[in-house]
Amino acid sequence: MQVNVHEAKSQLSRLLEMVENGETVIIARQGRPVAELIPARRKKGLPLGIAKDAPLAPPGDDWWGPLTDEELECWHESNH
């Protein structure tokens, strides 16, 4: 869909809904396309910067080994 600048300014909420529903909206000035409204890219990764500066698991494969008795007891306590 193509709209002129004036219509885009007065109908922005409706146009954004259209974009959210998959439509591309072209904004034109004097009938010439100037810009497109397209859905924003979703950020990849974990929310709120989790593990941004440090990994969730320590490097290497040690974290994959069996739990210690203390870790196992703690896990049981948190799941019962």
Beta strands, then each sheet from edge to edge (+ up, - down):
strand 1: 2-4
strand 2: 25-29
strand 3: 32-37
sheet 1: 1+ 2+ 3-
end
